[in-house]
């Protein structure tokens, strides 16, 4: 990554630039082969849509090269710069391509581009663009961009739902049917923060399962109250599961969450079935011995089986 010149405010001597561009052919490259350096700076993550698997970022893309035809000599100016689109259109520029769902240059309220020309013919071309990527997974994915906040500190650009655990840059050779092309790949990992799902889904479900287990210690004389409480817990878990499904698209990660929610739901349902069975044997059949054994087995098996399920679940997710 090259060091960028300071693109501060400066007035351009239009007469000097017009003289430099006199007889200039914008359709011909300065030389062949050309060495072009690029740098990308992320200014803002404008939108993260996990349901539609789409992320949009605003970046400043800059290209750096040398054009000996634009050398100039001036004691008053070390460099020429302009943001005028018509003037920039008169200068040869490399063809830059972006591999993303959508790339849109910023043109409002003006065409957001800038060019700087040094006395030695070195050129820096800068343009602000928006990139949109599709198929961002629900846990972690890689997209070709380097994030760097330039207007805010770390606290100002922190996203509560996503994090960036890894940033890397590499140079590759892309081979296609039309030839070999030089490719600069700037990648970073976009990963979800698990806190939202732990607080919004896992903690309520864990509490519901715990309360369902505690109802097994309520006296048999309050079986009606136990069944009412377990029914409310079932409704609560169904709402949590439906909310989690609506906020995530269907991927292996969300399927694992579905298994977690619905198996927890089945444990609460099992506690309700046990309560109904106790009511049946206690009141209808008059078999208190059966209900006592059933209650003892349920109090032991319920927590052991659920803890065993959690161990298997988290080992499978970590694998």
C-alpha positions as CSV (number, residue, x, y, z in Angstrom):
1,X,0.0,0.0,0.0
2,X,1.6,3.2,-1.1
3,X,1.6,6.5,0.9
4,X,-0.9,8.9,-0.5
5,X,-0.1,12.6,-1.1
6,X,-2.0,15.1,1.1
7,X,-5.2,15.9,-0.9
8,X,-5.8,19.2,1.0
9,X,-7.4,22.2,-0.5
10,X,-5.5,24.1,-3.2
11,X,-6.2,26.3,-6.1
12,X,-5.4,25.1,-9.5
13,X,-3.7,27.2,-12.2
14,X,-6.1,26.4,-15.1
15,X,-3.9,28.1,-17.6
16,X,-0.9,25.9,-16.7
17,X,-3.0,22.8,-16.8
18,X,-4.5,23.7,-20.2
19,X,-1.0,24.3,-21.6
20,X,0.1,20.9,-20.2
21,X,-2.8,19.2,-21.8
22,X,-2.3,20.9,-25.2
23,X,-1.9,18.1,-27.8
24,X,-2.4,15.4,-25.2
25,X,-4.0,12.1,-26.4
26,X,-6.2,10.7,-23.6
27,X,-6.8,7.5,-25.6
28,X,-3.1,6.4,-25.5
29,X,-1.4,5.1,-22.4
30,X,1.8,6.9,-21.4
31,X,3.9,3.7,-21.9
32,X,3.6,-0.1,-22.1
33,X,3.6,-1.9,-19.8
34,X,2.2,0.4,-17.2
35,X,2.7,0.2,-13.4
36,X,-0.5,1.2,-11.6
37,X,-0.7,1.2,-7.8
38,X,-4.1,1.3,-6.0
39,X,-5.3,2.0,-2.5
40,X,-8.8,1.7,-1.0
41,X,-10.0,3.4,2.1
42,X,-13.3,2.6,3.7
43,X,-15.2,5.6,5.1
44,X,-18.6,4.1,6.1
45,X,-20.4,0.8,6.3
46,X,-23.8,2.2,5.1
47,X,-25.9,-0.9,5.3
48,X,-25.8,-4.5,6.6
49,X,-28.8,-6.6,5.6
50,X,-28.4,-10.1,7.1
51,X,-31.8,-11.3,5.9
52,X,-31.1,-10.5,2.2
53,X,-27.3,-11.3,2.7
54,X,-26.2,-7.9,1.5
55,X,-23.6,-5.4,2.8
56,X,-22.9,-1.9,1.4
57,X,-19.8,0.2,2.0
58,X,-18.7,3.6,0.9
59,X,-15.0,3.8,-0.1
60,X,-12.4,6.2,-1.6
61,X,-10.7,4.3,-4.4
62,X,-7.3,5.8,-5.5
63,X,-5.1,4.9,-8.4
64,X,-1.4,6.0,-8.7
65,X,0.7,6.0,-11.9
66,X,3.1,8.2,-13.9
67,X,2.5,10.0,-17.1
68,X,5.6,11.7,-18.5
69,X,3.5,13.7,-20.9
70,X,2.1,15.7,-18.0
71,X,5.4,16.8,-16.6
72,X,5.5,20.5,-16.0
73,X,7.8,23.1,-14.5
74,X,6.6,25.9,-12.2
75,X,8.2,27.7,-9.4
76,X,4.8,28.7,-7.9
77,X,3.2,25.2,-7.9
78,X,4.6,21.8,-6.9
79,X,1.4,20.1,-8.1
80,X,-1.8,20.7,-10.0
81,X,-5.1,19.4,-8.8
82,X,-8.7,19.6,-9.9
83,X,-12.2,18.1,-9.2
84,X,-13.6,19.3,-12.4
85,X,-15.1,16.3,-14.3
86,X,-14.6,17.8,-17.8
87,X,-10.9,18.4,-17.0
88,X,-10.4,14.9,-15.5
89,X,-12.1,13.4,-18.6
90,X,-9.2,14.9,-20.8
91,X,-6.6,12.8,-18.9
92,X,-5.8,9.1,-19.6
93,X,-6.8,6.8,-16.8
94,X,-6.5,3.0,-16.3
95,X,-9.6,0.9,-16.5
96,X,-10.6,-0.1,-13.0
97,X,-13.1,-3.0,-12.5
98,X,-14.7,-4.0,-9.3
99,X,-16.1,-7.5,-8.6
100,X,-19.2,-6.9,-6.5
101,X,-23.0,-7.0,-6.8
102,X,-23.2,-3.3,-7.5
103,X,-20.6,-0.4,-7.8
104,X,-22.0,3.1,-7.9
105,X,-19.9,6.3,-8.0
106,X,-21.0,9.2,-6.0
107,X,-22.3,12.0,-8.2
108,X,-24.5,14.1,-5.8
109,X,-24.3,17.0,-5.3
110,X,-21.3,16.9,-7.6
111,X,-19.2,14.2,-9.2
112,X,-17.0,13.1,-6.3
113,X,-13.6,12.6,-7.9
114,X,-10.3,14.3,-7.7
115,X,-7.0,14.2,-9.6
116,X,-3.5,15.4,-8.5
117,X,-0.6,15.9,-10.9
118,X,3.0,16.3,-9.7
119,X,5.8,18.1,-11.5
120,X,7.4,14.7,-12.3
121,X,4.2,13.5,-14.0
122,X,3.1,11.4,-11.0
123,X,-0.7,11.2,-10.9
124,X,-3.1,10.3,-8.1
125,X,-6.7,9.8,-9.1
126,X,-9.3,9.5,-6.3
127,X,-13.0,8.7,-6.5
128,X,-15.7,7.9,-4.0
129,X,-17.8,4.8,-4.7
130,X,-20.3,2.6,-3.0
131,X,-19.9,-1.2,-3.2
132,X,-22.6,-3.8,-2.5
133,X,-21.8,-7.5,-1.9
134,X,-24.3,-10.3,-1.9
135,X,-24.4,-13.7,-0.2
136,X,-22.9,-12.6,3.1
137,X,-23.3,-15.6,5.5
138,X,-24.9,-15.4,8.9
139,X,-21.7,-16.2,10.7
140,X,-18.6,-15.2,8.7
141,X,-17.7,-14.2,5.2
142,X,-14.9,-12.5,3.1
143,X,-15.4,-9.6,0.8
144,X,-12.8,-7.7,-1.2
145,X,-12.2,-4.5,0.6
146,X,-10.1,-2.9,3.3
147,X,-12.1,-1.1,6.1
148,X,-10.5,1.9,7.6
149,X,-12.4,4.7,9.4
150,X,-11.1,8.1,8.5
151,X,-13.8,10.3,10.0
152,X,-14.4,8.5,13.3
153,X,-12.4,6.7,16.0
154,X,-12.8,3.1,16.9
155,X,-15.9,3.7,19.1
156,X,-17.5,5.8,16.4
157,X,-17.4,3.1,13.7
158,X,-18.1,0.1,15.9
159,X,-21.0,-2.0,14.8
160,X,-23.0,-3.8,17.5
161,X,-23.9,-6.8,15.4
162,X,-20.8,-7.4,13.3
163,X,-17.0,-7.3,13.8
164,X,-13.9,-7.5,11.7
165,X,-11.6,-10.2,13.1
166,X,-9.2,-10.3,10.2
167,X,-7.9,-8.0,7.4
168,X,-5.5,-9.1,4.7
169,X,-4.1,-7.9,1.4
170,X,-2.6,-9.9,-1.4
171,X,-1.5,-9.7,-5.1
172,X,-2.8,-12.3,-7.5
173,X,-2.7,-13.2,-11.2
174,X,-6.1,-13.8,-12.7
175,X,-6.2,-16.0,-15.7
176,X,-9.2,-15.8,-18.0
177,X,-9.9,-16.7,-21.6
178,X,-8.7,-13.3,-22.7
179,X,-5.4,-13.5,-21.0
180,X,-3.6,-12.9,-17.6
181,X,-4.5,-9.9,-15.4
182,X,-2.9,-8.5,-12.3
183,X,-5.3,-8.5,-9.4
184,X,-5.0,-6.7,-6.0
185,X,-7.2,-8.5,-3.4
186,X,-7.9,-6.7,-0.2
187,X,-10.0,-9.0,2.0
188,X,-11.5,-8.8,5.4
189,X,-13.6,-11.1,7.5
190,X,-17.1,-9.9,8.4
191,X,-18.3,-11.9,11.4
192,X,-21.3,-11.6,13.6
193,X,-21.1,-10.7,17.2
194,X,-22.8,-13.5,19.1
195,X,-24.0,-11.2,22.0
196,X,-27.2,-10.3,20.2
197,X,-28.2,-13.9,19.8
198,X,-27.1,-14.9,23.3
199,X,-29.2,-12.2,24.9
200,X,-32.1,-12.3,22.4
201,X,-32.5,-16.0,21.9
202,X,-30.3,-18.3,24.1
203,X,-30.8,-16.6,27.5
204,X,-34.6,-16.5,27.3
205,X,-34.8,-20.2,26.1
206,X,-32.4,-21.3,28.9
207,X,-34.5,-19.5,31.5
208,X,-37.7,-21.1,30.1
209,X,-36.1,-24.6,30.3
210,X,-34.9,-23.8,33.9
211,X,-38.4,-22.6,35.0
212,X,-40.0,-25.7,33.4
213,X,-37.7,-27.9,35.4
214,X,-38.5,-26.0,38.6
215,X,-42.2,-26.6,38.1
216,X,-41.4,-30.3,38.7
217,X,-40.8,-29.5,42.3
218,X,-44.2,-27.8,42.8
219,X,-46.6,-29.9,44.9
220,X,-48.9,-32.3,43.2
221,X,-51.9,-30.3,44.5
222,X,-51.0,-27.4,42.2
223,X,-50.9,-29.4,38.9
224,X,-53.3,-27.0,37.2
225,X,-51.0,-24.0,38.0
226,X,-48.1,-26.0,36.7
227,X,-49.8,-26.8,33.4
228,X,-50.8,-23.1,33.0
229,X,-47.2,-22.0,33.6
230,X,-45.8,-24.6,31.2
231,X,-48.3,-23.5,28.5
232,X,-47.1,-19.9,28.8
233,X,-43.5,-21.0,28.6
234,X,-44.2,-22.9,25.3
235,X,-45.8,-19.8,23.8
236,X,-42.8,-17.7,24.9
237,X,-40.3,-20.1,23.3
238,X,-42.4,-20.2,20.1
239,X,-42.2,-16.4,19.9
240,X,-38.4,-16.4,20.4
241,X,-37.9,-19.1,17.7
242,X,-40.1,-17.3,15.2
243,X,-38.3,-14.0,15.8
244,X,-34.9,-15.7,15.3
245,X,-36.1,-17.2,12.0
246,X,-37.4,-13.9,10.7
247,X,-34.1,-12.1,11.4
248,X,-31.8,-14.7,9.8
249,X,-31.7,-16.3,6.3
250,X,-31.6,-20.1,5.9
251,X,-27.9,-21.2,6.3
252,X,-26.3,-24.0,8.3
253,X,-25.8,-21.6,11.2
254,X,-29.4,-20.6,11.4
255,X,-30.4,-24.3,11.1
256,X,-28.2,-25.1,14.1
257,X,-30.0,-22.3,16.0
258,X,-33.3,-23.9,14.9
259,X,-32.3,-27.2,16.4
260,X,-31.3,-25.5,19.6
261,X,-34.6,-23.6,20.0
262,X,-36.9,-26.5,19.0
263,X,-35.2,-29.1,21.1
264,X,-35.5,-26.8,24.0
265,X,-39.1,-26.4,23.1
266,X,-39.5,-30.2,23.2
267,X,-38.1,-30.4,26.7
268,X,-40.7,-27.9,27.9
269,X,-43.4,-29.8,26.1
270,X,-42.1,-33.0,27.7
271,X,-42.5,-31.3,31.1
272,X,-46.1,-30.4,30.2
273,X,-46.8,-34.0,29.1
274,X,-45.4,-35.3,32.3
275,X,-47.7,-32.9,34.2
276,X,-50.7,-34.1,32.3
277,X,-49.8,-37.7,32.8
278,X,-49.5,-37.1,36.6
279,X,-52.9,-35.5,36.6
280,X,-54.3,-38.5,34.8
281,X,-52.8,-41.2,37.0
282,X,-53.3,-39.2,40.2
283,X,-56.9,-38.1,39.7
284,X,-58.5,-40.6,37.3
285,X,-56.7,-43.8,38.0
286,X,-56.0,-43.2,41.7
287,X,-52.4,-44.5,41.4
288,X,-50.2,-42.2,43.6
289,X,-47.3,-44.6,43.5
290,X,-47.0,-44.3,39.8
291,X,-47.0,-40.6,39.9
292,X,-44.3,-40.5,42.6
293,X,-42.0,-42.7,40.6
294,X,-42.7,-40.6,37.5
295,X,-41.9,-37.4,39.3
296,X,-38.6,-38.8,40.7
297,X,-37.5,-40.0,37.3
298,X,-38.4,-36.7,35.6
299,X,-36.5,-34.7,38.2
300,X,-33.4,-36.7,37.5
301,X,-33.6,-37.3,33.7
302,X,-34.7,-33.8,32.7
303,X,-31.5,-31.8,33.7
304,X,-29.1,-34.7,32.8
305,X,-30.5,-35.0,29.3
306,X,-30.6,-31.3,28.6
307,X,-27.0,-30.7,29.8
308,X,-26.0,-33.7,27.6
309,X,-27.7,-32.1,24.7
310,X,-26.0,-28.8,25.3
311,X,-22.6,-30.5,25.4
312,X,-23.2,-32.3,22.1
313,X,-24.6,-29.1,20.5
314,X,-21.7,-26.8,21.3
315,X,-19.1,-29.4,20.4
316,X,-20.9,-29.8,17.0
317,X,-21.0,-26.0,16.5
318,X,-17.3,-25.6,17.4
319,X,-16.2,-28.4,15.1
